[in-house]
Each structure stands twice: as C-alpha cells, then as structure tokens.
Amino acid sequence: MAVLAHLSDLHLDGGTRAHVRAARVLSYLDGLPGPVDALLVTGDLTDHGTDDEYREFRDLVGGRGPLLVLPGNHDVRDPFRRVLLGEAGGDAPIDAVHDVAGVRVVTCDSTIPGHGEGRLADTTCDWLAAVLADEPRRPTLVAFHHPSAALGSPPLDAIRQRDTARLEAIVAANPQVLGLLCGHAHTASTTLVAGRPLLVAPGITSGLRLPWEGGPLLDRDLPPGLAFHVVDGARLSTHYRVLPGG
C-alpha cells in the first residue's frame, strides 16, 4: 500500500500569512504517527515565481521526502528548475516520473507561460504516452496543475486545462492509470475524466467559494487542507483533511 500526501497552491510570497498557513499543514504531516510515502505539491508553490520565493519553499518544505513538485501558472520554469531541482535553467516543460512505494507518479507541466489557463504541450503528451507504454501493468497516477475538466465555477473553468482530447485518449488507452491529480481550483473536488477520477487538492493559501455559496471567489479565511491518496493494488482511495485553527 502506498500513501501520497497531496498539497497545492501555497502561493508563498515572502509574507507571513501564506507561510504560516503552509507551515500549519506541514506541522500536521510531521505530527502523524507514521510517515507518508511521498509528498506531492501540484503547483503554485510561489505567488510570483521569484528565486527568493523558491528558496522560501525549499527552506519550509525541504527535508521531507520524497518530495514531488510540478509548476502552476504562478510559477516560473527557469527559477523553479534552478532553485528547487538543482538543474540548469530553461523554459521547457517540467515533466518527470517518480517511483513511490511501487506506484508510478507521472508529473506533467500543464502551464502556458504568461497565461492563467493550462494545456499539456504536444511534447508532453508524446512523452506521457511513451512513459505509460513502458510499464502498462504498474499502478500509475498522473498529476498536473490545471483541472482537465470543468468543475462548475465559471471563473475557475475559464482558466482550466484546454485541448484535453489527447490527454483523455491517452488515459483511456492505459488502464493502469488509476487517477489524475491536480490543484489550481483551491477546493477539494472530484469528477471523472476518461472514466478515471480527477482528484483536486484543496488550496493552502485560500479556498474557492462556489457560485451558490456567495462571498468572495477566493476566500482567504477558509482553512487550508490536503488530500491523502491511498493505492492498494489496483484500488485508489482518497481522503480529504481540513485544518482549522490559527
């Protein structure tokens, strides 16, 4: 059995508020009786994508491992690579494959530099198809930042992942893909994509209010949260936790 802790949308900006909210979630994880197998953060690690903000993320989250990270629309690929991944800079999509307790976690870059909405580049789709073809029987999770389906919030859906037909075809052709993991929405959500669950992590820095709830679109007073994804053989279960308190 593999257990993956899933966080998203920290929006660290050098200020106290975002830092404290992220630290609250990490403190909760640190206090668990046993460690999770990996920590996944699905984008918007920072608010402006600066070197200093990535250093803040590294100093806050570093030392917990394995750590799986991918960029969101507030992130910037070049400093993300240099500061967090220890690589040479560059603007190509940041895609990777990870082994988590026998489960493959494939992280894909859905960002379009300079835009709020997302899309998997053709090169990323080619790479994803090849990666999945390599191990067709191994339980696999695919992660990216932008939801690849509408979630019922018009402002959010306007900046979701676009041109998803190829992603859906790849997922449909690979039964080992147990689920798709993402962030961006700032709310715990689930729906189906190509017959697989799309599992959205809640936001750390704020929460999304849905049209029928009223109030601000992004409510900074809603508590942070996280998801736990449990893979047991070919079965995926997800549990959400909300962390109220100061």
Secondary structure by P-SEA (a helix, b strand, c coil): cbbbbbbcccccccccaaaaaaaaaaaaaaaccccccbbbbcccccccccaaaaaaaaaaccccccbbbbbcccccaaaaaaccccccccccccccccccccbbbbbbbcccccccbbbbcaaaaaaaaaaaaacccccbbbbbcccccccccaaaaaaccccaaaaaaaaaacccccbbbbcccccccccccccccbbbbbbccbbbbccccccccccccccccbbbbbbcccbbbbbbbbbbcc
